Amino acid sequence: MTDSEYLDQRLDDQLKWYSAKSANNRSWFNRLRMLDISAAALIPFLTGLGEKVPQGNWIIGALGMAIALSTGAQSLFKFHENWIRYRGTAEQLKQEKFRYLSGSGPYANMASDERFRTLVDRVEALLASETSTWATETKQAAPAGGAGPNGQP
């Protein structure tokens, strides 16, 4: 595999994946937080209106339930944590690519083939670390003594 093939097929592909996943997690986090904030702001407002709002108690209860569901989803799916982690990984991949292309940092004063091997080693170590972190977090989040959500241990 040449360096341009590696950059194209592996590094750029992973960079796009992490950037897209970061953006998706950021979007979900922001939506759910806005739901929390909006619902929490409406509850005292509706309570203050009292009997003037038909079915007000039901609406207030539904808003409270929406907050609980939103907060639970944020905790379960870790949108904030994933957004930050994926963005960090994407930025590290980007830095590695630009250091390699410019011949700076760890790539300074290296022969071309040595620079390429160093790039592959550093990028693959970064991706392996990310995969290891994901596996550890997934294992810790699994229900105790049983199968995960898809029936697998």
N, C-alpha and C positions, 0 to 999 in steps of 0.2 A: 504494500500500500504506500502510495506516495504521500508527501506532506499535504498537497492540495486535496487529495482524496480524503485524507483523515480530517482535515479542516472542514471540508464540505459534508462528508457523510457521518462524521461522529461529533466533532466539537460544535459545529454550527447547528446540527440537529438537536443536540442536547441543550445548547444555549436557547434555541427557539422553544423547546419543551419547557424548560425551567421558567423562561420569561412568560410564556402563556399560562402556565400553572400559577405563577405568582400573581398575574393580573386577575385570573379567575378567582383565586382565594381572596384577593384584596376586594374584589367586587362583592363577593358574598359576605365578607366581614362587614363592609360598609353598609350594605343593604340591611343586614340583620341588626346592626347597631342603630341605624336610623329607625327601624321598626321599634326597637326597645325604647329609644328616646321619645319618639312620637307617642307611643302607647302610654309610656310613663307620664308624659306631659298631659295627656288627655284625661287620665284617671282623676286627678284632683279637680280639673276643670268641670268634668261631668258630675262629680260628687257635689261640687258647689252649686250646680244648677238644680240638684235634687229632683223633685217631682215634675219639673218643667220638661224633662226629657222622657218621652214614652219609652218604656223598657230600659231605662237608664241603668238599673242594677245588672241586667243581662249584658248590656254593652260594656259596663265596667268589668264584669267578670270575664267577658271575652277578651278584653284588652289585657287583663292580668294573665290570662291563659296564653295569649300571644307572646307576652314577655317571657313567660316560663318556657315556651316552646323554642323561641328564638335563642334564649340563653342556653338552653340544652343543646340545640343544634350547634351553636358556636363551640361549646365545650366538647361535644362529640366529634365534630369534624375538624376542629382546630384550625379554622380559617385564618385567624391572625398569625398563629405560629407558623403555619405553612407559607403564608404570604411572605413573612420575613425571611424564613429559611430558604425558600425557593429564590427569592430576589437576591439574597446573599450568594447563593450558589451560581446564579446567572452572572452576577457581577464578577465573581472570582474567575469563571470561565472566560468572560470577556477580557479581563485583565491578562490572563494567561495567554490568550490569543494575541493581544496587542504587544505584549512583551516578546513573544516569539517572533511575530512579524517584524518588529522593530529591532530585534537582536539586543534587547536590553535586559536588565535584571539577571536572572539566572542563565540567560541565553547569550550574554555578552562574551565575546572572545571564544566562541565555540565553532567547531567545524559544522557544516550543514547537517551531516548525518547524525552527529552527536546532539545538535540542537533539536532535531526531530525526535530522537529517542527520549530526550529529556522532556519535551512537550508531551509525548504520549504517556510517559511515566507520571508526570505531574497531573495531567488531566484525568487519567484513569484512577489515580490515587484519590483525587477530589471526588470523583463519581462513586468510587467504592466507599468512601467515608460517608457520603450522602445516603447511599443505599443501606449502609450499616446503621446509621442513625434512624432511618425510616423503619428498618426491621426491628430495632430495639423498641422504638415508640409503639409500633404496631403490636408487638408482643406484650408490652406493658398494658396496653389498652384492652387486650382480649379479656373476656369474662373469665373469672377464676374457675379452674377445674372443669372447663368444658370447651365446647366448640365455639368458634367465632360466628358472626352473623350469617355466613354462607354454609355453616355446618362443618367446616374444617377446623381442626385444632389450631 
